[in-house]
Amino acid sequence: MTVVDTWTGRTACALQAALRMTNEGFAEHLGVAVRTVAGWHRSPDIVPRPEMQLALDTTYERATDHVHRRFSLLSRPAEEPAQAQALRVAIAVVVRHEEVLLVCRRGDDALTWQFPAGMVKPGGSPEAVAVQETLAETGVHCAVRQHLGGRLHPVTGVLAEYFFCEHLTGDASNRDSQENVDVAWVPRSSLTRFIPSEKIFEPILSALEDA
């Protein structure tokens, strides 16, 4: 876990991004006005008050390991070479017969159904991460069959790489109760009842139709 000696506007915003919270959600979580969070975005060198330093410490210390890893990458000083590499996630679209695997994630203000996903460390293999994170989150063993492409994710702003995967073995179960509420196999024909079609990467829908 990265140690923060003194919080600044930049590191506070990095924590917000690692938590995947909106300005409103982060402000409510910390018990401050939305304009305070907006001020950190405008003035990254600002040093919050001592009581706010404590609130940020508490929020960071109580966060999950996934949040700590995202924060470690997002808070790197600009002069570090690793900062030049965009934050990437690998997303697995796992199919079993007529079903697709989903996880229900905890958000700052709502629960959302998503495909299993994991952060790709610098130099790491997105394909391997897609398989490994699926197993870690759901207990399902899968194999990548097709790279569906990548995009800047419209919600998180990170570079997302999508992989069409085949189920090999394992029943779905919630292996990461800190981040997820549930996991489930859902009928492919009902996918858009769980994830709105406008939020699904178009090649995913095409691959599911062709499978």
N, CA, C and O of each residue as an XYZ file, in Angstrom:
844
protein
N       0.841     -1.192      0.000
C       0.000      0.000      0.000
C       0.877      1.243      0.000
O       1.784      1.365      0.824
N       0.613      2.167     -0.920
C       1.367      3.408     -1.008
C       1.122      4.262      0.243
O      -0.021      4.438      0.666
N       2.200      4.789      0.828
C       2.079      5.644      2.007
C       1.952      7.094      1.564
O       2.752      7.572      0.759
N       0.958      7.790      2.080
C       0.740      9.199      1.747
C       1.131     10.041      2.953
O       0.454     10.012      3.981
N       2.226     10.795      2.829
C       2.664     11.665      3.933
C       1.725     12.853      4.092
O       1.276     13.155      5.197
N       1.433     13.519      2.994
C       0.557     14.682      3.004
C      -0.340     14.639      1.777
O       0.148     14.540      0.651
N      -1.640     14.712      1.990
C      -2.579     14.727      0.879
C      -2.572     16.080      0.192
O      -2.507     17.121      0.846
N      -2.639     16.059     -1.122
C      -2.780     17.269     -1.920
C      -4.037     17.115     -2.779
O      -4.677     16.064     -2.772
N      -4.376     18.150     -3.501
C      -5.509     18.046     -4.408
C      -5.314     16.929     -5.410
O      -6.260     16.211     -5.733
N      -4.084     16.772     -5.909
C      -3.815     15.740     -6.915
C      -3.999     14.340     -6.350
O      -4.638     13.502     -6.985
N      -3.445     14.067     -5.151
C      -3.567     12.722     -4.592
C      -4.992     12.439     -4.118
O      -5.451     11.299     -4.176
N      -5.691     13.475     -3.650
C      -7.098     13.291     -3.269
C      -7.927     12.900     -4.493
O      -8.797     12.034     -4.406
N      -7.658     13.539     -5.630
C      -8.372     13.208     -6.865
C      -7.989     11.812     -7.365
O      -8.816     11.104     -7.940
N      -6.736     11.425     -7.141
C      -6.320     10.073     -7.511
C      -7.080      9.037     -6.681
O      -7.464      7.989     -7.200
N      -7.297      9.327     -5.394
C      -8.070      8.427     -4.544
C      -9.522      8.359     -5.023
O     -10.124      7.286     -5.054
N     -10.070      9.504     -5.391
C     -11.438      9.542     -5.922
C     -11.549      8.660     -7.170
O     -12.498      7.889     -7.309
N     -10.577      8.779     -8.072
C     -10.599      7.979     -9.300
C     -10.433      6.489     -8.989
O     -11.077      5.646     -9.613
N      -9.566      6.170     -8.021
C      -9.352      4.772     -7.647
C     -10.616      4.159     -7.055
O     -10.882      2.971     -7.239
N     -11.398      4.976     -6.342
C     -12.661      4.530     -5.763
C     -13.796      4.523     -6.786
O     -14.877      3.996     -6.528
N     -13.526      5.130     -7.974
C     -14.516      5.231     -9.050
C     -15.762      5.983     -8.579
O     -16.894      5.564     -8.822
N     -15.521      7.093     -7.905
C     -16.613      7.908     -7.396
C     -16.741      9.205     -8.187
O     -15.750      9.739     -8.686
N     -17.955      9.699     -8.294
C     -18.191     11.008     -8.876
C     -17.808     12.082     -7.858
O     -17.567     11.773     -6.692
N     -17.752     13.350     -8.297
C     -17.488     14.439     -7.359
C     -18.516     14.447     -6.238
O     -18.181     14.641     -5.069
N     -19.786     14.232     -6.614
C     -20.854     14.262     -5.620
C     -20.718     13.101     -4.632
O     -20.857     13.284     -3.423
N     -20.444     11.900     -5.163
C     -20.315     10.739     -4.299
C     -19.115     10.838     -3.368
O     -19.204     10.465     -2.199
N     -17.977     11.344     -3.884
C     -16.775     11.486     -3.060
C     -16.992     12.536     -1.977
O     -16.572     12.349     -0.835
N     -17.643     13.635     -2.333
C     -17.921     14.684     -1.359
C     -18.811     14.163     -0.242
O     -18.563     14.428      0.934
N     -19.851     13.418     -0.613
C     -20.760     12.868      0.403
C     -20.035     11.866      1.288
O     -20.255     11.828      2.499
N     -19.165     11.048      0.684
C     -18.409     10.049      1.442
C     -17.501     10.707      2.478
O     -17.354     10.197      3.589
N     -16.895     11.831      2.120
C     -15.977     12.532      3.024
C     -16.699     13.511      3.949
O     -16.128     13.972      4.938
N     -17.954     13.827      3.626
C     -18.690     14.793      4.427
C     -18.290     16.227      4.161
O     -18.261     17.052      5.075
N     -17.975     16.533      2.886
C     -17.588     17.900      2.513
C     -18.489     18.370      1.378
O     -19.261     17.592      0.817
N     -18.379     19.642      1.052
C     -19.152     20.200     -0.050
C     -18.564     19.746     -1.389
O     -17.365     19.487     -1.495
N     -19.411     19.654     -2.393
C     -18.955     19.261     -3.733
C     -17.932     20.263     -4.252
O     -17.008     19.888     -4.974
N     -18.090     21.543     -3.891
C     -17.143     22.559     -4.374
C     -15.732     22.317     -3.821
O     -14.745     22.726     -4.434
N     -15.640     21.646     -2.652
C     -14.311     21.323     -2.100
C     -13.595     20.331     -3.004
O     -12.415     20.503     -3.310
N     -14.309     19.291     -3.431
C     -13.721     18.293     -4.337
C     -13.394     18.940     -5.683
O     -12.338     18.680     -6.261
N     -14.304     19.784     -6.180
C     -14.052     20.476     -7.447
C     -12.806     21.350     -7.329
O     -12.047     21.479     -8.290
N     -12.591     21.948     -6.163
C     -11.403     22.777     -5.939
C     -10.122     21.980     -6.009
O      -9.098     22.494     -6.461
N     -10.157     20.733     -5.572
C      -8.957     19.880     -5.676
C      -8.623     19.601     -7.134
O      -7.450     19.517     -7.499
N      -9.648     19.457     -7.967
C      -9.406     19.231     -9.397
C      -8.813     20.486    -10.046
O      -7.957     20.391    -10.926
N      -9.273     21.654     -9.606
C      -8.762     22.907    -10.182
C      -7.363     23.238     -9.696
O      -6.557     23.801    -10.437
N      -7.074     22.885     -8.441
C      -5.790     23.254     -7.829
C      -5.111     22.002     -7.278
O      -5.207     21.742     -6.079
N      -4.432     21.224     -8.110
C      -3.855     19.949     -7.665
C      -2.769     20.088     -6.600
O      -2.473     19.118     -5.903
N      -2.163     21.285     -6.458
C      -1.105     21.461     -5.464
C      -1.632     21.910     -4.103
O      -0.853     22.044     -3.160
N      -2.931     22.142     -3.985
C      -3.495     22.601     -2.727
C      -3.359     21.513     -1.667
O      -3.461     20.325     -1.974
N      -3.125     21.928     -0.400
C      -3.005     20.981      0.715
C      -4.251     21.119      1.595
O      -4.440     22.161      2.222
N      -5.093     20.106      1.654
C      -6.307     20.184      2.467
C      -6.007     20.404      3.954
O      -4.893     20.154      4.413
N      -7.000     20.868      4.691
C      -6.874     21.128      6.115
C      -6.568     19.848      6.884
O      -6.833     18.756      6.382
N      -6.004     19.961      8.116
C      -5.642     18.769      8.902
C      -6.799     17.787      9.099
O      -6.606     16.576      8.990
N      -8.008     18.305      9.390
C      -9.129     17.387      9.588
C      -9.488     16.637      8.310
O      -9.955     15.499      8.356
N      -9.262     17.291      7.163
C      -9.514     16.619      5.891
C      -8.424     15.596      5.600
O      -8.695     14.555      5.002
N      -7.189     15.883      6.019
C      -6.108     14.910      5.892
C      -6.484     13.612      6.607
O      -6.251     12.521      6.087
N      -7.068     13.734      7.803
C      -7.476     12.561      8.576
C      -8.600     11.805      7.873
O      -8.602     10.575      7.836
N      -9.552     12.546      7.317
C     -10.675     11.908      6.619
C     -10.185     11.137      5.387
O     -10.658     10.036      5.108
N      -9.235     11.726      4.657
C      -8.676     11.043      3.489
C      -7.865      9.821      3.915
O      -7.919      8.778      3.264
N      -7.104      9.955      5.022
C      -6.367      8.803      5.557
C      -7.309      7.642      5.854
O      -7.053      6.502      5.467
N      -8.403      7.952      6.549
C      -9.354      6.908      6.944
C      -9.984      6.239      5.735
O     -10.109      5.015      5.692
N     -10.382      7.041      4.751
C     -10.990      6.495      3.543
C     -10.019      5.582      2.812
O     -10.400      4.503      2.357
N      -8.773      6.007      2.697
C      -7.757      5.218      2.004
C      -7.462      3.920      2.746
O      -7.369      2.859      2.130
N      -7.315      4.000      4.063
C      -6.963      2.818      4.847
C      -8.067      1.771      4.838
O      -7.792      0.577      4.953
N      -9.311      2.210      4.702
C     -10.439      1.269      4.708
C     -10.760      0.720      3.321
O     -11.629     -0.140      3.177
N     -10.065      1.212      2.308
C     -10.341      0.780      0.934
C      -9.813     -0.627      0.689
O      -8.988     -1.134      1.450
N     -10.296     -1.247     -0.375
C      -9.881     -2.604     -0.723
C      -8.498     -2.602     -1.372
O      -7.972     -1.557     -1.755
N      -7.929     -3.794     -1.484
C      -6.623     -3.915     -2.143
C      -6.694     -3.461     -3.600
O      -5.731     -2.897     -4.121
N      -7.837     -3.704     -4.265
C      -7.987     -3.264     -5.653
C      -7.886     -1.736     -5.737
O      -7.262     -1.200     -6.654
N      -8.498     -1.048     -4.785
C      -8.434      0.419     -4.759
C      -7.013      0.868     -4.495
O      -6.540      1.811     -5.128
N      -6.314      0.209     -3.567
C      -4.931      0.572     -3.263
C      -4.039      0.451     -4.499
O      -3.178      1.298     -4.738
N      -4.254     -0.618     -5.284
C      -3.430     -0.805     -6.482
C      -3.731      0.268     -7.530
O      -2.820      0.801     -8.163
N      -5.024      0.580     -7.706
C      -5.364      1.630     -8.665
C      -4.786      2.972     -8.212
O      -4.272      3.733     -9.031
N      -4.870      3.265     -6.909
C      -4.345      4.529     -6.395
C      -2.835      4.619     -6.603
O      -2.311      5.680     -6.942
N      -2.138      3.498     -6.397
C      -0.684      3.494     -6.565
C      -0.284      3.923     -7.967
O       0.693      4.652     -8.140
N      -1.039      3.471     -8.977
C      -0.745      3.859    -10.359
C      -1.182      5.292    -10.656
O      -0.454      6.052    -11.295
N      -2.374      5.652    -10.186
C      -2.922      6.968    -10.507
C      -2.197      8.106     -9.808
O      -2.221      9.240    -10.287
N      -1.550      7.818     -8.677
C      -0.911      8.887     -7.899
C       0.572      9.043     -8.180
O       1.241      9.838     -7.520
N       1.103      8.302     -9.148
C       2.528      8.424     -9.461
C       2.845      9.838     -9.935
O       2.076     10.416    -10.703
N       3.962     10.399     -9.492
C       4.380     11.717     -9.997
C       4.556     11.692    -11.501
O       4.923     10.662    -12.066
N       4.301     12.803    -12.147
C       4.343     12.877    -13.613
C       5.712     12.540    -14.180
O       5.821     12.063    -15.310
N       6.784     12.794    -13.376
C       8.105     12.560    -13.929
C       8.487     11.083    -13.967
O       9.493     10.729    -14.582
N       7.696     10.203    -13.318
C       8.036      8.787    -13.351
C       7.663      8.191    -14.704
O       6.567      8.452    -15.199
N       8.539      7.403    -15.314
C       8.262      6.841    -16.634
C       6.957      6.062    -16.694
O       6.268      6.088    -17.715
N       6.603      5.359    -15.596
C       5.401      4.529    -15.643
C       4.146      5.345    -15.864
O       3.135      4.815    -16.326
N       4.197      6.642    -15.537
C       3.025      7.480    -15.705
C       2.631      7.622    -17.174
O       1.480      7.914    -17.496
N       3.609      7.408    -18.062
C       3.322      7.563    -19.481
C       2.411      6.458    -20.002
O       1.783      6.609    -21.049
N       2.339      5.342    -19.265
C       1.495      4.241    -19.699
C       0.098      4.423    -19.129
O      -0.063      4.602    -17.922
N      -0.905      4.378    -19.983
C      -2.283      4.569    -19.550
C      -2.717      3.411    -18.658
O      -2.286      2.271    -18.838
N      -3.580      3.727    -17.692
C      -4.150      2.696    -16.842
C      -5.033      1.798    -17.700
O      -5.886      2.288    -18.441
N      -4.832      0.481    -17.602
C      -5.565     -0.462    -18.451
C      -6.285     -1.493    -17.591
O      -5.811     -1.867    -16.518
N      -7.422     -1.937    -18.073
C      -8.133     -3.052    -17.453
C      -8.427     -4.088    -18.534
O      -8.611     -3.752    -19.704
N      -8.467     -5.339    -18.124
C      -8.825     -6.439    -19.019
C     -10.202     -6.943    -18.604
O     -10.443     -7.200    -17.425
N     -11.096     -7.081    -19.565
C     -12.491     -7.458    -19.301
C     -12.790     -8.771    -20.014
O     -12.524     -8.925    -21.206
N     -13.350     -9.718    -19.257
C     -13.631    -11.055    -19.782
C     -15.127    -11.230    -20.018
O     -15.936    -11.060    -19.106
N     -15.483    -11.571    -21.256
C     -16.871    -11.914    -21.601
C     -16.903    -13.436    -21.701
O     -16.559    -14.010    -22.734
N     -17.323    -14.077    -20.612
C     -17.239    -15.538    -20.511
C     -18.591    -16.149    -20.853
O     -19.613    -15.795    -20.264
N     -18.583    -17.070    -21.812
C     -19.818    -17.696    -22.295
C     -19.837    -19.184    -21.936
O     -18.845    -19.895    -22.093
N     -20.995    -19.628    -21.450
C     -21.239    -21.053    -21.194
C     -22.564    -21.420    -21.858
O     -23.634    -21.082    -21.352
N     -22.486    -22.109    -22.984
C     -23.684    -22.441    -23.755
C     -24.454    -21.153    -24.096
O     -23.941    -20.315    -24.837
N     -25.655    -20.988    -23.575
C     -26.458    -19.804    -23.881
C     -26.409    -18.767    -22.765
O     -27.281    -17.903    -22.682
N     -25.394    -18.849    -21.907
C     -25.294    -17.941    -20.762
C     -23.994    -17.157    -20.799
O     -23.012    -17.583    -21.407
N     -24.003    -16.007    -20.141
C     -22.809    -15.174    -20.022
C     -22.605    -14.830    -18.554
O     -23.574    -14.646    -17.817
N     -21.364    -14.743    -18.130
C     -21.017    -14.550    -16.726
C     -20.964    -13.062    -16.370
O     -20.318    -12.276    -17.064
N     -21.645    -12.679    -15.283
C     -21.646    -11.293    -14.818
C     -21.342    -11.243    -13.320
O     -21.587    -12.199    -12.584
N     -20.802    -10.100    -12.893
C     -20.606     -9.830    -11.470
C     -21.374     -8.558    -11.113
O     -21.476     -7.639    -11.925
N     -21.905     -8.511     -9.908
C     -22.642     -7.328     -9.428
C     -21.736     -6.558     -8.489
O     -21.459     -7.011     -7.378
N     -21.267     -5.378     -8.934
C     -20.280     -4.613     -8.174
C     -20.940     -3.552     -7.295
O     -21.991     -2.998     -7.615
N     -20.268     -3.300     -6.173
C     -20.677     -2.206     -5.308
C     -20.150     -0.903     -5.893
O     -18.970     -0.816     -6.232
N     -21.000      0.111     -6.018
C     -20.571      1.422     -6.482
C     -20.699      2.432     -5.366
O     -21.047      2.080     -4.239
N     -20.415      3.701     -5.678
C     -20.513      4.731     -4.654
C     -21.957      5.023     -4.281
O     -22.220      5.462     -3.161
N     -22.905      4.790     -5.196
C     -24.297      5.075     -4.877
C     -25.264      4.037     -5.447
O     -26.479      4.210     -5.349
N     -24.735      2.951     -6.046
C     -25.622      1.950     -6.639
C     -24.848      0.668     -6.909
O     -23.617      0.651     -6.903
N     -25.598     -0.407     -7.147
C     -25.021     -1.678     -7.574
C     -25.121     -1.766     -9.088
O     -26.136     -1.377     -9.664
N     -24.080     -2.272     -9.737
C     -24.101     -2.395    -11.198
C     -23.605     -3.773    -11.613
O     -22.653     -4.304    -11.040
N     -24.263     -4.343    -12.616
C     -23.820     -5.607    -13.188
C     -22.776     -5.331    -14.259
O     -22.954     -4.450    -15.100
N     -21.678     -6.096    -14.221
C     -20.577     -5.898    -15.161
C     -19.975     -7.254    -15.512
O     -20.304     -8.274    -14.907
N     -19.095     -7.243    -16.495
C     -18.309     -8.431    -16.808
C     -17.108     -8.488    -15.856
O     -16.646     -7.439    -15.407
N     -16.593     -9.674    -15.537
C     -15.387     -9.766    -14.712
C     -14.245     -8.953    -15.340
O     -14.080     -8.942    -16.560
N     -13.469     -8.283    -14.499
C     -12.403     -7.411    -15.013
C     -11.309     -7.257    -13.971
O     -11.532     -7.460    -12.777
N     -10.130     -6.897    -14.441
C      -9.008     -6.658    -13.539
C      -8.026     -5.669    -14.136
O      -7.949     -5.507    -15.354
N      -7.277     -5.010    -13.265
C      -6.298     -4.024    -13.705
C      -5.057     -4.728    -14.257
O      -4.610     -5.737    -13.710
N      -4.508     -4.187    -15.341
C      -3.306     -4.731    -15.964
C      -2.103     -3.905    -15.505
O      -2.034     -2.704    -15.765
N      -1.171     -4.544    -14.831
C       0.022     -3.844    -14.370
C       0.932     -3.525    -15.561
O       0.870     -4.209    -16.583
N       1.775     -2.495    -15.439
C       2.706     -2.172    -16.530
C       3.525     -3.392    -16.932
O       4.138     -4.049    -16.091
N       3.526     -3.681    -18.223
C       4.258     -4.838    -18.726
C       3.486     -6.143    -18.644
O       3.964     -7.176    -19.112
N       2.274     -6.106    -18.042
C       1.495     -7.319    -17.879
C       0.722     -7.679    -19.139
O       0.632     -6.885    -20.075
N       0.164     -8.889    -19.151
C      -0.603     -9.385    -20.290
C      -2.096     -9.214    -20.009
O      -2.614     -9.831    -19.077
N      -2.808     -8.385    -20.800
C      -4.254     -8.243    -20.591
C      -4.989     -9.567    -20.710
O      -5.927     -9.823    -19.955
N      -4.574    -10.417    -21.652
C      -5.217    -11.710    -21.841
C      -5.112    -12.565    -20.581
O      -6.087    -13.187    -20.161
N      -3.915    -12.589    -19.981
C      -3.718    -13.371    -18.757
C      -4.533    -12.799    -17.602
O      -5.098    -13.547    -16.805
N      -4.592    -11.474    -17.513
C      -5.356    -10.833    -16.444
C      -6.832    -11.165    -16.564
O      -7.488    -11.416    -15.553
N      -7.369    -11.173    -17.778
C      -8.781    -11.499    -17.981
C      -9.100    -12.879    -17.417
O     -10.125    -13.062    -16.759
N      -8.227    -13.850    -17.673
C      -8.434    -15.212    -17.179
C      -8.250    -15.280    -15.663
O      -9.061    -15.884    -14.960
N      -7.179    -14.658    -15.164
C      -6.860    -14.737    -13.743
C      -7.892    -14.031    -12.877
O      -8.278    -14.546    -11.827
N      -8.344    -12.855    -13.306
C      -9.317    -12.108    -12.513
C     -10.686    -12.780    -12.522
O     -11.412    -12.719    -11.530
N     -11.042    -13.420    -13.636
C     -12.293    -14.174    -13.669
C     -12.270    -15.283    -12.624
O     -13.246    -15.478    -11.899
N     -11.169    -16.001    -12.547
C     -11.033    -17.066    -11.560
C     -11.058    -16.497    -10.141
O     -11.731    -17.037     -9.263
N     -10.321    -15.403     -9.921
C     -10.243    -14.819     -8.582
C     -11.585    -14.276     -8.116
O     -11.916    -14.373     -6.934
N     -12.368    -13.699     -9.041
C     -13.640    -13.098     -8.668
C     -14.783    -14.094     -8.580
O     -15.672    -13.949     -7.741
N     -14.765    -15.110     -9.445
C     -15.946    -15.964     -9.580
C     -15.691    -17.460     -9.390
O     -16.644    -18.227     -9.252
N     -14.431    -17.888     -9.381
C     -14.138    -19.309     -9.294
C     -14.307    -20.051    -10.605
O     -14.270    -21.281    -10.633
N     -14.493    -19.313    -11.695
C     -14.704    -19.916    -13.011
C     -13.390    -19.945    -13.793
O     -12.716    -18.923    -13.928
N     -13.034    -21.120    -14.303
C     -11.877    -21.245    -15.193
C     -12.354    -21.015    -16.623
O     -13.349    -21.598    -17.057
N     -11.633    -20.158    -17.354
C     -12.021    -19.877    -18.731
C     -10.777    -19.780    -19.607
O      -9.652    -19.729    -19.109
N     -10.999    -19.757    -20.908
C      -9.914    -19.611    -21.880
C     -10.307    -18.546    -22.892
O     -11.446    -18.507    -23.357
N      -9.362    -17.691    -23.226
C      -9.615    -16.631    -24.200
C      -9.719    -17.234    -25.595
O      -8.855    -18.005    -26.012
N     -10.769    -16.881    -26.306
C     -10.957    -17.346    -27.678
C     -10.805    -16.231    -28.704
O     -10.499    -16.493    -29.867
N     -11.019    -14.980    -28.276
C     -10.950    -13.881    -29.250
C     -10.732    -12.555    -28.531
O     -11.357    -12.282    -27.506
N      -9.839    -11.736    -29.080
C      -9.670    -10.364    -28.594
C     -10.685     -9.499    -29.331
O     -10.645     -9.395    -30.557
N     -11.593     -8.880    -28.585
C     -12.672     -8.117    -29.202
C     -12.301     -6.662    -29.484
O     -13.064     -5.938    -30.123
N     -11.124     -6.234    -29.005
C     -10.704     -4.851    -29.228
C     -10.630     -4.073    -27.927
O     -10.774     -4.633    -26.841
N     -10.405     -2.781    -28.055
C     -10.269     -1.935    -26.869
C     -10.870     -0.560    -27.108
O     -11.131     -0.165    -28.244
N     -11.084      0.161    -26.011
C     -11.620      1.522    -26.080
C     -11.328      2.230    -24.764
O     -11.004      1.584    -23.767
N     -11.441      3.543    -24.759
C     -11.441      4.286    -23.516
C     -12.816      4.113    -22.891
O     -13.824      4.491    -23.488
N     -12.860      3.546    -21.697
C     -14.146      3.241    -21.079
C     -14.927      4.528    -20.836
O     -14.385      5.471    -20.261
N     -16.191      4.586    -21.262
C     -16.961      5.836    -21.166
C     -17.252      6.281    -19.746
O     -17.556      7.454    -19.529
N     -17.169      5.375    -18.757
C     -17.455      5.748    -17.363
C     -16.180      6.013    -16.579
O     -16.060      7.045    -15.919
N     -15.213      5.076    -16.648
C     -14.000      5.197    -15.845
C     -12.884      5.964    -16.538
O     -11.993      6.488    -15.870
N     -12.915      6.041    -17.891
C     -11.869      6.749    -18.618
C     -10.581      5.969    -18.771
O      -9.600      6.504    -19.289
N     -10.555      4.697    -18.326
C      -9.340      3.893    -18.483
C      -9.389      3.160    -19.818
O     -10.449      3.057    -20.436
N      -8.237      2.647    -20.266
C      -8.175      1.862    -21.494
C      -8.654      0.453    -21.186
O      -8.025     -0.265    -20.408
N      -9.765      0.057    -21.794
C     -10.353     -1.254    -21.545
C     -10.093     -2.184    -22.724
O     -10.348     -1.828    -23.874
N      -9.582     -3.381    -22.430
C      -9.351     -4.411    -23.443
C     -10.349     -5.545    -23.186
O     -10.461     -6.040    -22.064
N     -11.072     -5.949    -24.234
C     -12.150     -6.931    -24.096
C     -11.765     -8.265    -24.728
O     -11.195     -8.318    -25.818
N     -12.096     -9.355    -24.003
C     -11.751    -10.694    -24.484
C     -12.976    -11.605    -24.399
O     -13.634    -11.699    -23.363
N     -13.260    -12.268    -25.514
C     -14.345    -13.245    -25.572
C     -13.780    -14.573    -25.089
O     -12.817    -15.086    -25.658
N     -14.381    -15.134    -24.035
C     -13.807    -16.311    -23.380
C     -14.805    -17.462    -23.321
O     -16.019    -17.262    -23.281
N     -14.255    -18.666    -23.317
C     -15.050    -19.890    -23.225
C     -14.938    -20.465    -21.824
O     -13.839    -20.572    -21.280
N     -16.062    -20.835    -21.242
C     -16.077    -21.485    -19.934
C     -15.436    -22.865    -20.041
O     -15.742    -23.632    -20.953
N     -14.536    -23.176    -19.094
C     -13.895    -24.485    -19.061
C     -14.467    -25.339    -17.936
O     -14.922    -26.459    -18.166
N     -14.441    -24.799    -16.716
C     -14.953    -25.536    -15.563
C     -15.199    -24.558    -14.421
O     -14.718    -23.425    -14.446
N     -15.941    -25.001    -13.436
C     -16.196    -24.181    -12.257
C     -17.574    -23.555    -12.242
O     -18.027    -22.993    -13.239
N     -18.248    -23.657    -11.083
C     -19.530    -22.988    -10.896
C     -19.276    -21.578    -10.386
O     -18.342    -21.348     -9.618
N     -20.098    -20.648    -10.808
C     -19.918    -19.251    -10.414
C     -20.245    -19.045     -8.942
O     -21.299    -19.469     -8.469
N     -19.329    -18.385     -8.214
C     -19.555    -18.024     -6.819
C     -18.820    -16.727     -6.534
O     -17.838    -16.408     -7.206
N     -19.280    -15.988     -5.558
C     -18.685    -14.694     -5.234
C     -17.417    -14.890     -4.419
O     -17.484    -15.190     -3.227
N     -16.266    -14.724     -5.050
C     -14.977    -14.902     -4.381
C     -14.380    -13.581     -3.899
O     -13.338    -13.582     -3.244
N     -15.025    -12.450     -4.213
C     -14.521    -11.131     -3.801
C     -15.685    -10.334     -3.219
O     -16.232     -9.444     -3.869
N     -16.053    -10.671     -1.979
C     -17.232    -10.060     -1.364
C     -17.023     -8.597     -1.003
O     -17.991     -7.893     -0.718
N     -15.763     -8.118     -1.009
C     -15.525     -6.705     -0.718
C     -15.955     -5.813     -1.880
O     -16.493     -4.727     -1.665
N     -15.721     -6.270     -3.106
C     -16.067     -5.462     -4.272
C     -17.381     -5.884     -4.907
O     -18.062     -5.065     -5.524
N     -17.745     -7.146     -4.764
C     -18.919     -7.666     -5.450
C     -19.987     -8.131     -4.475
O     -19.687     -8.623     -3.387
N     -21.231     -7.968     -4.885
C     -22.366     -8.440     -4.105
C     -22.771     -9.842     -4.534
O     -23.201    -10.650     -3.711
N     -22.634    -10.127     -5.823
C     -23.106    -11.399     -6.355
C     -22.436    -11.671     -7.697
O     -21.902    -10.756     -8.325
N     -22.465    -12.916     -8.131
C     -22.067    -13.293     -9.486
C     -23.159    -14.211    -10.027
O     -23.838    -14.890     -9.257
N     -23.329    -14.233    -11.342
C     -24.413    -15.044    -11.897
C     -24.174    -15.344    -13.365
O     -23.558    -14.563    -14.091
N     -24.675    -16.492    -13.778
C     -24.784    -16.805    -15.206
C     -26.150    -16.300    -15.645
O     -27.163    -16.678    -15.057
N     -26.196    -15.458    -16.661
C     -27.474    -14.930    -17.138
C     -27.650    -15.312    -18.609
O     -26.665    -15.425    -19.338
N     -28.882    -15.510    -19.044
C     -29.102    -15.840    -20.463
C     -28.579    -14.726    -21.363
O     -28.788    -13.544    -21.092
N     -27.905    -15.112    -22.423
C     -27.380    -14.103    -23.350
C     -28.499    -13.228    -23.904
O     -28.296    -12.041    -24.159
N     -29.659    -13.806    -24.085
C     -30.784    -13.037    -24.618
C     -31.299    -11.996    -23.629
O     -32.022    -11.079    -24.017
N     -30.928    -12.132    -22.338
C     -31.393    -11.205    -21.307
C     -30.296    -10.255    -20.842
O     -30.484     -9.519    -19.873
N     -29.153    -10.264    -21.523
C     -28.012     -9.472    -21.067
C     -28.362     -8.001    -20.878
O     -27.957     -7.389    -19.890
N     -29.119     -7.426    -21.826
C     -29.414     -5.994    -21.748
C     -30.388     -5.644    -20.634
O     -30.617     -4.464    -20.371
N     -30.968     -6.647    -19.969
C     -31.760     -6.379    -18.767
C     -30.854     -6.077    -17.588
O     -31.272     -5.437    -16.624
N     -29.608     -6.539    -17.665
C     -28.642     -6.338    -16.591
C     -27.701     -5.164    -16.892
O     -27.360     -4.387    -16.000
N     -27.289     -5.048    -18.153
C     -26.418     -3.949    -18.582
C     -27.094     -3.271    -19.763
O     -27.335     -3.928    -20.776
N     -27.413     -1.973    -19.674
C     -28.069     -1.290    -20.804
C     -27.243     -1.442    -22.079
O     -26.015     -1.362    -22.044
N     -27.917     -1.660    -23.192
C     -27.220     -1.931    -24.451
C     -26.280     -0.805    -24.845
O     -25.231     -1.059    -25.437
N     -26.639      0.451    -24.524
C     -25.780      1.578    -24.907
C     -24.468      1.597    -24.117
O     -23.540      2.311    -24.496
N     -24.371      0.832    -23.034
C     -23.146      0.784    -22.246
C     -22.278     -0.420    -22.596
O     -21.173     -0.566    -22.073
N     -22.776     -1.277    -23.476
C     -22.019     -2.474    -23.855
C     -21.202     -2.195    -25.114
O     -21.725     -1.682    -26.103
N     -19.920     -2.535    -25.068
C     -19.025     -2.395    -26.220
C     -19.621     -3.183    -27.387
O     -19.860     -4.385    -27.273
N     -19.861     -2.501    -28.511
C     -20.604     -3.100    -29.621
C     -20.046     -4.444    -30.090
O     -20.840     -5.339    -30.383
N     -18.714     -4.639    -30.180
C     -18.204     -5.950    -30.601
C     -18.626     -7.092    -29.675
O     -18.665     -8.245    -30.103
N     -18.944     -6.785    -28.398
C     -19.424     -7.828    -27.497
C     -20.761     -8.361    -27.986
O     -20.955     -9.574    -28.058
N     -21.675     -7.475    -28.319
C     -22.985     -7.885    -28.793
C     -22.882     -8.690    -30.089
O     -23.596     -9.675    -30.280
N     -21.983     -8.254    -30.976
C     -21.802     -8.973    -32.241
C     -21.249    -10.364    -32.006
O     -21.674    -11.326    -32.645
N     -20.283    -10.472    -31.072
C     -19.685    -11.784    -30.780
C     -20.705    -12.715    -30.155
O     -20.715    -13.909    -30.456
N     -21.568    -12.191    -29.286
C     -22.584    -13.027    -28.655
C     -23.611    -13.508    -29.677
O     -24.104    -14.632    -29.585
N     -23.928    -12.668    -30.637
C     -24.871    -13.059    -31.677
C     -24.286    -14.136    -32.589
O     -24.999    -15.029    -33.046
N     -22.980    -14.042    -32.849
C     -22.338    -14.984    -33.773
C     -21.983    -16.314    -33.111
O     -21.800    -17.328    -33.785
N     -21.889    -16.295    -31.771
C     -21.432    -17.511    -31.065
C     -22.442    -18.659    -31.240
O     -22.228    -19.753    -30.719
